[in-house]
């Protein structure tokens, strides 16, 4: 391979010739915080199939993903996730939920911007993001990661990515193969090279054998959250697992308690006369089997069934009574009296919503109605929630930018050096909720105009017009110049009356 090229999808891609190839010496591999498992390489792997033992690291990832998916089916968790996804991905009627902004990238011609924007739209089309955007974001949020296989035509690599296929996060994992070499001077083990690749297993958690995929053939985006050991990627649901499980246990216990304490239970005093103990017990069991019903509660389905083979929740009391006492008698025990208290359930529901960074007001529907009023009624929790949504969007943008980079490099539109210079200025813009944005903008404009109306009598005496435009209307120098030019143009065209002409007429 030439010195002025790199390998992408197994093909040589030209790069800038001033790229420095000097290796930096370190005892630790570079950290991407992608939760990849590290393995020490005894030799190089060139085959299609490799055996890499992930150990507890891979097993824990699979168990975590399954746990996240299980708790996402809980009604309250599902409602909270829907709020997050709906706020993050807003679908437009005839436009994509996301657009690419290149206004801040310096040195780009209009023609190149148009090419990059077209390629970005093609990437969104291959992802089918207009229709599946909610599902992709939801899958990324729940699993804490999302994988896509980038399919190309090996006979025509310059045609770029032809198809993007999703990969189940439980069936694939990223591995970093670290080669170390002992330094003769210091005796320390220095990192010589790091080879990154992916292992795909059709049956996760089974055999260690899997298909090796190159690093460039897979798009991998994580939640950006790691566990306390900073070795495994976790989902945003991870910190809410405890309150979610507590809520589920409290709900099941509440149902069982209400079913057990709500009815009045009976006490049967059975007259057994002078029967021996063994015959007396047989006589009791015969009467019990004829008159007793067994109601069993199934916590998984929430159903109640009459099952005599399981322990009953509603046990009647059967007590023998010897001859000489009173005859057979049936009395009742009163049911529970505090069955209407669900404060514990509400406590864990609020705790769960706080763990998911969702405003508690969205759980309480009677208070949520105020959120559709004026923008001043938007509470602080909603503002914090909007900032949380912005952080999620910024992290999720790596999905588009990572695929777009590989697409542009394959087609020879840009080099890796170009992308490294531009990547911090390329912005993925999301459609926002129009209702909230309009309320906020209208409220801000109303407050500015009210302040401007109050200061109008002091303009020209204590405040200048430029001061008012900068500090009250919050316009920058470019906006002030543009506003003045527009006003002068409208006056010259006669769209608005000229103040100087009116003064001359007077």
LINQUI-V935938 format. One record per residue. RES is the residue in three letters. PHI is phi in whole degrees, 0 to 359 (* if undefined). Layout:
((RES:PHI) (RES:PHI))
//
This chain:
((UNK:*) (UNK:292) (UNK:290) (UNK:261) (UNK:216) (UNK:234) (UNK:251) (UNK:227) (UNK:58) (UNK:85) (UNK:244) (UNK:284) (UNK:238) (UNK:291) (UNK:227) (UNK:294) (UNK:285) (UNK:272) (UNK:292) (UNK:279) (UNK:256) (UNK:292) (UNK:271) (UNK:271) (UNK:271) (UNK:203) (UNK:267) (UNK:235) (UNK:287) (UNK:297) (UNK:257) (UNK:256) (UNK:54) (UNK:252) (UNK:71) (UNK:285) (UNK:279) (UNK:262) (UNK:230) (UNK:270) (UNK:271) (UNK:271) (UNK:194) (UNK:273) (UNK:249) (UNK:242) (UNK:280) (UNK:285) (UNK:252) (UNK:227) (UNK:247) (UNK:232) (UNK:276) (UNK:282) (UNK:63) (UNK:292) (UNK:298) (UNK:291) (UNK:296) (UNK:295) (UNK:299) (UNK:295) (UNK:296) (UNK:295) (UNK:298) (UNK:296) (UNK:292) (UNK:298) (UNK:293) (UNK:292) (UNK:287) (UNK:292) (UNK:275) (UNK:295) (UNK:306) (UNK:294) (UNK:293) (UNK:298) (UNK:295) (UNK:294) (UNK:295) (UNK:299) (UNK:299) (UNK:293) (UNK:293) (UNK:294) (UNK:285) (UNK:281) (UNK:246) (UNK:255) (UNK:277) (UNK:264) (UNK:292) (UNK:233) (UNK:219) (UNK:288) (UNK:294) (UNK:230) (UNK:223) (UNK:258) (UNK:246) (UNK:243) (UNK:294) (UNK:268) (UNK:276) (UNK:272) (UNK:85) (UNK:263) (UNK:281) (UNK:296) (UNK:293) (UNK:292) (UNK:298) (UNK:295) (UNK:294) (UNK:296) (UNK:296) (UNK:295) (UNK:295) (UNK:297) (UNK:295) (UNK:294) (UNK:298) (UNK:297) (UNK:292) (UNK:294) (UNK:283) (UNK:54) (UNK:290) (UNK:295) (UNK:263) (UNK:253) (UNK:301) (UNK:297) (UNK:293) (UNK:294) (UNK:294) (UNK:296) (UNK:296) (UNK:295) (UNK:292) (UNK:288) (UNK:286) (UNK:84) (UNK:196) (UNK:214) (UNK:241) (UNK:221) (UNK:269) (UNK:265) (UNK:263) (UNK:234) (UNK:269) (UNK:296) (UNK:282) (UNK:224) (UNK:294) (UNK:288) (UNK:286) (UNK:85) (UNK:289) (UNK:262) (UNK:204) (UNK:237) (UNK:246) (UNK:288) (UNK:237) (UNK:298) (UNK:296) (UNK:280) (UNK:254) (UNK:218) (UNK:210) (UNK:266) (UNK:231) (UNK:245) (UNK:264) (UNK:256) (UNK:253) (UNK:243) (UNK:224) (UNK:284) (UNK:278) (UNK:290) (UNK:285) (UNK:260) (UNK:81) (UNK:276) (UNK:273) (UNK:262) (UNK:286) (UNK:269) (UNK:199) (UNK:230) (UNK:252) (UNK:256) (UNK:203) (UNK:240) (UNK:246) (UNK:255) (UNK:237) (UNK:296) (UNK:249) (UNK:296) (UNK:83) (UNK:267) (UNK:293) (UNK:281) (UNK:284) (UNK:208) (UNK:273) (UNK:270) (UNK:245) (UNK:292) (UNK:295) (UNK:278) (UNK:275) (UNK:231) (UNK:265) (UNK:228) (UNK:232) (UNK:252) (UNK:285) (UNK:87) (UNK:256) (UNK:237) (UNK:287) (UNK:293) (UNK:275) (UNK:56) (UNK:240) (UNK:236) (UNK:283) (UNK:239) (UNK:274) (UNK:292) (UNK:280) (UNK:298) (UNK:287) (UNK:260) (UNK:298) (UNK:296) (UNK:296) (UNK:293) (UNK:295) (UNK:296) (UNK:296) (UNK:296) (UNK:294) (UNK:294) (UNK:294) (UNK:295) (UNK:294) (UNK:294) (UNK:296) (UNK:296) (UNK:296) (UNK:293) (UNK:292) (UNK:279) (UNK:257) (UNK:293) (UNK:282) (UNK:273) (UNK:273) (UNK:259) (UNK:239) (UNK:259) (UNK:258) (UNK:261) (UNK:280) (UNK:258) (UNK:62) (UNK:256) (UNK:294) (UNK:300) (UNK:298) (UNK:297) (UNK:291) (UNK:297) (UNK:294) (UNK:296) (UNK:297) (UNK:296) (UNK:296) (UNK:294) (UNK:292) (UNK:297) (UNK:293) (UNK:275) (UNK:245) (UNK:264) (UNK:242) (UNK:245) (UNK:259) (UNK:241) (UNK:260) (UNK:261) (UNK:289) (UNK:286) (UNK:262) (UNK:77) (UNK:260) (UNK:242) (UNK:225) (UNK:269) (UNK:226) (UNK:276) (UNK:264) (UNK:242) (UNK:294) (UNK:276) (UNK:278) (UNK:255) (UNK:276) (UNK:278) (UNK:254) (UNK:242) (UNK:236) (UNK:286) (UNK:225) (UNK:284) (UNK:296) (UNK:108) (UNK:269) (UNK:285) (UNK:284) (UNK:298) (UNK:218) (UNK:234) (UNK:236) (UNK:232) (UNK:256) (UNK:293) (UNK:280) (UNK:293) (UNK:250) (UNK:250) (UNK:281) (UNK:270) (UNK:271) (UNK:233) (UNK:298) (UNK:295) (UNK:296) (UNK:296) (UNK:298) (UNK:288) (UNK:295) (UNK:295) (UNK:296) (UNK:294) (UNK:296) (UNK:293) (UNK:295) (UNK:269) (UNK:64) (UNK:261) (UNK:303) (UNK:295) (UNK:297) (UNK:285) (UNK:282) (UNK:268) (UNK:296) (UNK:292) (UNK:272) (UNK:291) (UNK:296) (UNK:291) (UNK:287) (UNK:264) (UNK:269) (UNK:288) (UNK:295) (UNK:294) (UNK:275) (UNK:290) (UNK:279) (UNK:291) (UNK:298) (UNK:292) (UNK:293) (UNK:296) (UNK:295) (UNK:294) (UNK:292) (UNK:296) (UNK:296) (UNK:296) (UNK:294) (UNK:297) (UNK:297) (UNK:297) (UNK:288) (UNK:290) (UNK:297) (UNK:299) (UNK:299) (UNK:287) (UNK:292) (UNK:295) (UNK:290) (UNK:298) (UNK:300) (UNK:294) (UNK:295) (UNK:292) (UNK:289) (UNK:297) (UNK:278) (UNK:74) (UNK:287) (UNK:224) (UNK:251) (UNK:297) (UNK:297) (UNK:299) (UNK:295) (UNK:297) (UNK:280) (UNK:259) (UNK:302) (UNK:281) (UNK:256) (UNK:279) (UNK:238) (UNK:261) (UNK:261) (UNK:254) (UNK:293) (UNK:259) (UNK:294) (UNK:299) (UNK:297) (UNK:294) (UNK:296) (UNK:294) (UNK:298) (UNK:294) (UNK:296) (UNK:295) (UNK:293) (UNK:295) (UNK:296) (UNK:297) (UNK:294) (UNK:296) (UNK:293) (UNK:294) (UNK:294) (UNK:296) (UNK:294) (UNK:290) (UNK:274) (UNK:302) (UNK:286) (UNK:259) (UNK:287) (UNK:96) (UNK:246) (UNK:248) (UNK:231) (UNK:270) (UNK:296) (UNK:293) (UNK:298) (UNK:295) (UNK:293) (UNK:277) (UNK:260) (UNK:259) (UNK:277) (UNK:56) (UNK:260) (UNK:275) (UNK:297) (UNK:295) (UNK:293) (UNK:294) (UNK:296) (UNK:295) (UNK:295) (UNK:296) (UNK:296) (UNK:294) (UNK:297) (UNK:296) (UNK:293) (UNK:292) (UNK:291) (UNK:292) (UNK:275) (UNK:85) (UNK:291) (UNK:233) (UNK:291) (UNK:271) (UNK:295) (UNK:293) (UNK:292) (UNK:296) (UNK:293) (UNK:294) (UNK:296) (UNK:287))
//
